[in-house]
Structure formats: structure tokens, C-alpha cells
Amino acid sequence: MITPDRCPGPLGTRAGLSRRRFLETAGQGFGALALSQMLAGEIARSAGVSSANPPGSPRTHFPARAKRCIFLFMVGGPSQIDLFDPKPVLNTLNGKRLPESFGTIKSQFIENDPICLGSTRRWGRYGRCGMDMSDLVPHMHAHADNLALVRSCAVDSVIHAPAHYQMNSGRVFMGYPSLGSWVTYGLGSESENLPAFVAMAQPQGTPEGGAPCWSSGFLPASCQGTLFRPGLSPIVNLAPDDPSFDRPRQRRVLDYLQELNQRHLPAGDTELEARIASYELAFRMQAEAPEAVDISRETAETRALYGLDQPATAEFGTRCLITRRLIERGVRFVQLYSGGGPVAWQWDAHDDVNANHERMCGATDRPVAALLTDLKRRGLLEDTLVIWGAEFGRTPVSQKGSRGRDHNATGFSMWFAGGGVRPGTIYGATDEIGLHAVQGRAHVNDIHATILHLMGLDHLRLTHLHSGRDERLTDVAGEVIQGILA
């Protein structure tokens, strides 16, 4: 309330309120907020940019080749030696002690005197590029000329959770922003009614790293990944349990909550600002999200393409199909996990690599190939970056005499497709047994720098001031992998 002693004349004298301050505080500032939001929306629309971007977020540093990204994350660590990187020399060493010339193995459970374990898979070269693939991924054979296969990936940890964190955030510790959060921070959202960053775990459970894998860390909370589930309830607690709590009633309650929040909103409190925005987004998502994940209107041909008619592929195929629907509706970054929960539902082949990978590839190969096919025929693959990979690979030696393989962080494979990637490319190499990257080593920092580059972001310039330091996804390292760029 403005009293004579605080405002003896025109607003803005001694301890009184300035005109600007009066407009900001009158009516709890909702008039100014509404006006600023409308003006921001008009300006953004006139520039062709969504007004859903986080406040202060930069746009692309240079023309982007990819507008959106899909990261297919194979939790547990697929075996490069049995999928994309054949090693005939390893087969000749099968059952023998690992020669000292290959150096030491950095792994979790391998004991002294490791014994070489060859691959029993059948191999072929596919596409005009002659890309090697095994019989574990028959549906991917037709996509060889769409892929850029990197055989020389490396991370710093052989433990699942730290490696998950590093592949997602660039650090082996939790608490740092994930790749999807950095992309959201840099580019914002294309959708007013859906989150910019969505994570989808399988029903058996989330990956061992858990929610920090899609955390916004010290970035604004609006950059946090949203966990989606297939079905009519894609987000937990999105819809009220009480049917009488209809949308008009929700709107009134939300407006009152926003009023209270705004009343106590300190300047620069991004966490509370993000919470306010998240409530509004959740309200809008009640109408939008169920439709986005409703695949009932998809054609029978499309459903069959993704393997929804087969028990082995139905679950992952459904999530791949939902992924396509989400990016069509403006979701910027989707991380789709295969693996999580019990070890039996991960790519963690410690006991029998063939049995494990036959099960996991049997569930994912057809849907992944279908996703590439569907994106390409809809004209989406050209500006959608698709990534297939995991937190690490597997060793070329047996684990305790079994047919299983342990974790290998020093040389494994990932592939990229679409969005500015040079198709039909084979980049880097591991040694003769698939243990260490020996040519074109692609550390996780380099992988992240390349992903950001394809999306129009310079990893050196995409920074956020935190605790007095300009933090970035790639820390103090990282170079773009030029060899896979179109």
C-alpha cells in the first residue's frame, strides 16, 4: 500500500516506489507479466522461434544440420566384437591367454591371466560402403549406407553408474547437466505443450544411473528431462485422481498457486520460475501428452513395421513409434533406453554373450531399423540426429571361464545417422582383438562436441556460470569428429 509518508509526491521519491516498481508490484505484477509474455511470444513468432525457450538461452552458433536428436541408449554395454567390429585374430586366439603385447585390461571383474574369447557370430558386409555387421542385427543390414559407424569410442569408467553419468553428462559423477539438458538450454523447445527433453525407460526399470542421467544439474530446472511411459498415462500423476477436479477447477487452483509463487518470487530465482513454468506445462500436457503417445490411429502397416504384432518387439517398438510421434510434435531431444532394472533385462552379458545379445537384439533390432525407415520416408531423418550406443562395450576375453564378457571402456562402437552425418562411413579402429581404440580415438567429450556441433552449438561457447566457473558439457576437452560429418 502506498501511503503519503512513503510517497509524498509523484511516485519515485525517497523511500517510495518508482513508476516501474509500482507497475511491477501492482496486482502482484500479473499485468506486467502477461504483457511481457505476450510481447515475447509475438517477437518470437515473428522471428520463427518458439517462445517456450528458457529465459536467456542462446540460439544456434552456426547453421544446424539437425533440429532434433534421438539417443537410443543400450544399457549395460553391447559387445562391439559381436555386433559391428569383427576380429578374426581374436578367433585364432580363442581359449588362449591374452598376449602381453595387447597391454592390460581395464575392467571390473577380469582376473589374472585373461583368456581370449572369440566371437561365434556370422558376419557380412552390407551396403555400398561394405559395413561389417553380424547376424545379431539383420534388420540393420539394409541401413548400412545410412550410418556413420564409430569403432573407436572410449570412456573413463568401467562401472555402470559412473559410465552412465559420463556418457550422459560428460562427468563420472552425478549432479552435472545431461546432454539433453544442455541441448534444451541451448536451443529451447519447439513445442508449447510438450517438454523439450523426454526420457523413456523400459517397464522393468530405469538404468543403474537413474534420474541423474536426464538431470538438468545446475542448469535451469526447466531443462530437466521428463520421464515418459507408454500408454494413456505417459507421465506419473499427470491427471488428477478425483474426476470432479476438472480443468476449470484446476485452472482456478493453478492461477491461485501461481499468484502465491509470484508474490514470493525473488529476482533471479530460476528454480521457482521453472517450477511455475512446469505447473503451466503440466496443465497443457494433460491435453497434449496422451494424444502424443496414442498410437491407436497409426496404420496397420506402420504398427507391423515397428514389430508391434510380435511379443518380442512390441514393447520397444511401441516406444520407438512414440519417439517418432514426439519429435513430430516438437520435442527436441528424446533418450530411449533399452535395458534397466534386473540384469536379465540389460545388455550386461557377463555369463553368456550370445544368449544375452540374442534376447536384447531380438527386442530392439527390428524397431530401431523401423525408426530409421519411418523417419526417412517422412522426410525427418535429414534433420534428425539418431544415435545408437551405450556407456561402454565389452572385453575380448572370457569372464571367469564363461562365454560372457566383462565391461570394456577403452574401445567400443557407436553409430550415428541423419542430421548432418556422412552416411556409409566407418570411422576409427580398435586393435586386432577389439580391446583398445588405436585409430581416431573418440572420447565421450569428442562425441558430445560432435552432437552439439551437428545441432548448431559450439561446445566451447555453450557455457553456464556455476560457482564462479563457466561450465560446459565437455569440461576442458573435446574435439568435433570431423570424419563423420557430411
N, C-alpha and C positions, 0 to 999 in steps of 0.2 A: 504494500500500500504506500502511495506517495503522499507524504504529509508536508505542511507548509515549512516546518523547520528543516526538512531534508531537501526540499525543492522550493526555495523562496521565489524564484522567478522562472524563466524558461528552463526546461529540463536540461541538466548538464552542468549545474554549478556545484561547487564544493563537494559535499558527500552525496549529492543527489545522483540521479541516473542520467546518462547520456541518452540522446534520442535513439541511438542504435541499441543501447542496452534495454531501453524501455520496450522497443519493438520485439526484442528477443525474449523478454520475460513476460510481457503481457499475454494473458491467456496461455501461460506456460510455453509460449513460443511456438504454438502449433501453426499460427498463421505464417510465421517466417519459415518454419519447417516445410509446410505444404508448398509455399511459393518456391522455395529453393529446390524442392524435389521436382516440381512441375517444370521449372526452368531447366534443371539438369536433364530431365527427360526430353524436353524439346530440343535442347542443344545436342544431346547425344543422338537423338533420332535424325536430326538434320545432318549430322556427320556420319550417319550409318553405323553408330556404335551403341551397344546396349547400355542403358542407364543402370544395369544391375552390377556394374563393376565395383569392386571395393574402393572406398574413398582413397584418392591419391595413387591408385595403381597405374603404372606406366602402360603404354601400349607397345606394339612391336618395335624393336630397334631397327629392323630392316624387313623387307617383304617376307612374309611367312610362306613356306611351302605346305605346311599342314595347319589347318584350322582347329583340329581336334585330335585327341590321342586315345588309343585303346591299348592298355598294357595287360596282356594275358600272362599271368604270373603262375608258374608251375611250382607250387610249394613243396619243398623237400629236396629238390635238386635232381633234374633229369640227367641221365648219362649221355654225355656228348659222344662217347665211344660207341654207343649202341643206337644212336639216332642220326647224327649229322657229320661225324668225323671218324671215318673208318681207319683202322690202324692194322694193316697186315703184319707189320713187325711184331706187334703185341701178340697176335695169334701164334706166331712162331715161338714166342717166349712163354706161352701158356703153361702153367704149372711149375715154372722155374722161378728162382729167386730174382728179384729185381736187380739188374746190373747197376753197380755203383755209378756208372757213367751218367745215369739219368738224375743223379742227385737225390736229395732227401725228400720225403713226402710230408707235407704239412697237412695233417688230417686229425680226426678226433679219436678214432678207435684202432687205427692200424698199429700192430705190434712190431717188434724187431723182425728182420729178415722177411719183408713182404714178398708174397708170391704173386706173380703176374696172372691176370685173369683175362683171357681173350674174349672176344665177342662171338656169339653164335648166330648173330642175325644175318639175314640175306640182304645184300646191298645192290644198288643200281645207280646209274647216273641218269638224271632226268632233265628235261627241258633242253633248249638250245645251249644253255650255259653248262650243261653237264654236271649239275649239282648232285653230290652224293647224298642219298637218303636210304634209310633201312626199311625193311618191311614192317616196322612198327607204325609208320605213318603213311600208309598207302594213299590216303586221300590228299595228302600234301604234295604227292609227286607231281600232280598236274599244275601246281603253283610254283614250281621251281623258278621259272622265269619272272615271277613277281617278287621274289625275295632278295634281300641282301643278307647273306649269312656271315656272321662274325664268329670265327672259331677261336679267337684269342682273348676272350673275356677273363677278367680277374677281379677278385675282391680281397679283403684283408682278413676275414674271419672264416673259420670252418665250423662255427657254431650257428645253429639255425637262427635264433633270435637276433644276435648282433649282425649276422649277414642279411637278414630281412631288413633290419633298420638301415644298413648301409645301401642296399640296393634301392631302397625307397627314399632315403633322406641324405645319402652321401656320408653318413657317420655310423659308427658301430654302436652308438649309444642312443637310447630313446630320448625324446624331447626336442628333436630337431624337425623342422618342417619337411613334409614329404614332397616328392616330385610333383604330385598332383596339386598340392597346395601352392607350390612355387608357380606352377603354370597358371593357377587361378589368380594368384596375387599379381602376376604379370599381365594377364590378358582379361581377367574378369569373366563374366558369364554372358552367354548369348541368349539365355532364357530368363524371363521374369518369374516363371512359375516352377522351375526345376533347379536344383543345385548345379553349380558348375562342375563339381567333382563328386563322383559317385564310386563307391567301392561295393563289390558284390562277392561275398564269401559263399562257400557251399554249405548245405544244410548240416553237414557233420561237424562244422565248427570253423572258427577263424584260424588264420595261420598263427604259428607259435609266437610271432612278434606282437600279435593282437592289434588293438586300436591305434597304437603309436605308428603303425605302418601307413595310416592315412591321416595322421595328425597334422594340424597347422602349426604346431610348435609355438614359436614366438611371433609368427605372422598373425595378422588379424584373424580372429576366430571365424570370420565369415569364409575363410579359405579352407576350413576343415572339410574333410571328405565325409559324405553322408552314406551310411551303410544301407543298401537296398536289399530286399528279399524278393524273390519271385512270388507271384500270386496277387490276390486282391488287396493285401495289406503289405505294400512294399517297405514301409517304414514303421517300426515299432511305435505304438501309441500315437499314430498319426490321427486316427479317427477316435472320437470320444466313445466311451463305453455306454453312456446314457443317451438313448435316441432322442430324448427331449432337448438335449443340448444341441440344438440345430444351428445352422450357420448364422442367422441373425443374432441369436443369443451369444454365440461365440464371438461375433464381431463386436458386440457391446462390451463383453468381458475383456477382449483384447484391446479395445480402444482405451478402456479404463486402466488396464495394466500398462499400456504404453504411456499414458498420461503420468502415472506414478513414476515410471522409469525416467521419463524426460525431466520430471521435476527434480530428480536427484542425479542427473547425468553430469558428472564433472567434464570439463573440457578435455578432449583428447582421450577419453576412456573408451578405447576401441573394443574392449571386451563387452561392455554394456551396450555399446552401439551395435555390435554384432549380435548380441542376444535379442535386442529389439528387432533387428532385421530378420533374425532366424524365426521369431514368432510370426512375423508377417509372411515369410516364405512358407512356413509350415501350413499356415491358413490357406494360402493359394495352392499349395501342393495337394491339399485334400481333394481338390477337383482334378488336378492335372496328373499327379503321380499314378493313381490307379489306371487311368487311360493309357499312360506311357508303358506300363508293364502288362497291359491286357493284350495277349497275343491271340485271342479268340477270333479276331477278324482277319488274321493272316490267312493267306490261301493255303490249301492243302499241299500244293507244290512246295511252298516255302517251308511249311512245317516239316515236310518229309526231307527237304534239303538239309535242315539242321538236325535231323535224326530224332525228331520228337515222337516218331512212331516206333522207336526201338528203346527198350528198357535201359540198355547200357548208355545211350547217348541222350536220353530225354532231358535229364536234369541239367547237364552242362549246355546242351543245345538250347534249352529254354533261356538260360542266362545269356548266351551269345546272341540270340534273337532279340532279347530285351535290350542288350547293349546297342545293337543297331538302331532300335527304336529310340533309345535315349539320345544318341548323337544326332539323329534326325530332328529331334526336338530341342536341340541347342545345348545339351550337356557337353561340356568342354573336354573332360578327362574321365575316362571310365577305367577302373582297375578291376579286372575279373580274375578271381583266384580259383585255381584248380588245386585242391589239396588243403587240408586243415583238419583239426580235430585228431582222432586216433591215427596212429602211424599207418594203419592199413589203408587210410584214405589220403595218403600223401605219396609223393614221388620219392620217398626215402627208402631206397632199395638196399637195405643192409643185409638182408638174408638171401634174396633171390631176385636179381635184377630183371630176369626175363618175366617171371610171374608178376612182379610189381608193374613193370612198364607195359606189359600186355594189358593189364587191367586199366591203368591210367590212360594209356594211349587209346584203348578201346572206348573210353568215355569221352575223349577230347578231340581226337584226330578229325573225325567227320565234322563236328560242329565248328572247329577252327577253320577248316577248309571251306565250309559253307559260309562262314562270316566273310572271308575274303571274296568268295564268289558273289555273294549278295551285295557287298559294298561296291565291287567293281561294276556290276551290271546296273546299279543305281547311280553310278557316277560319283560315288562318295569316296572311293579308295584314293583318288588322285589327291585329295586334300585331307585325308585322314591317315595319321601315322599309326600303324599297328605294330606292336612289339610282342615277341614271344620270348620268355626267359624265366630265370629263377634266381635264387640267392647264391647258388654255386652249382658246380657239376659233380662228377663222381670220379673216383680213383681208378686207375688201370690195374689195380691189384685186388686180390681177394680179401675180404674181411673175415679173419679167423677161419680160413679154410672153406668158407661157404661160397655160394655162387653170387654173393652180394658184394656191393661196392660201398666204400665209405665216402665221406664228403671231400671234394676237391675244389679249392679256391683259386688255384694258380693257372688254370686253363680250361675253359668250358665254352659252350656255344650259345648264342642268342641269334634270333633273326628279326629283321625289320621289313616292313612292306608299306607301300603307299607313300603319301605325303612327302615328296622330295627325295625319296630313297632311289638309288640307282638299281633297277631291277636286274636279276640274274647275276648278282655279284657275290663272289666268295672272297672274304677279307680275312687276313691274318692266318696264323697256323700254330698248332701245338707241336711238340716234339713227336718222335716216331711212335710213342706209346700213349699220347694224349694226356700227359701229366702237366707239363708247363707250357705256357704261351711263349713261343720263341720268335715269332714274327708278327709285327703290328700289334703288340700288346695293347688291349683295350681295357684299361682300368675302369671301374664304375664311375669315377669322375669324368672320364672321357665319354662314356656312354651318356651320362646326364648332360654334358656340354653339347653333345650332338643332338639329343632330343630337344633341348631348348633352342638350339640353332634352327632346327627344322621348323619350329613353331614361331620363328621370328624374334627370338630372345637371345641376347648376348649374355652368356653365363657370367662374364666378368662385370657386366653392368647391372644385372638384375640382383640388387642387394637390398638389405633391410638393416637399419641401425638397431643393434641389440646389445645392451650392456656396454655401450661405448665402442662397439666394433661393427663395421659393415660386414654383415654375414651374407654368405651366398651358398647356393646348393652345392657347389663344387669345392668349397672351402678355399684352399690356396693352390689347387691343382686343376687339371682338366684341360684337354685339347679336343677340338672337334675332329671326329674321324672322317677326314675328307674323302677317304677311299670308298665310302658307301653313299656319298651324295650324288644326286643326278646332275 
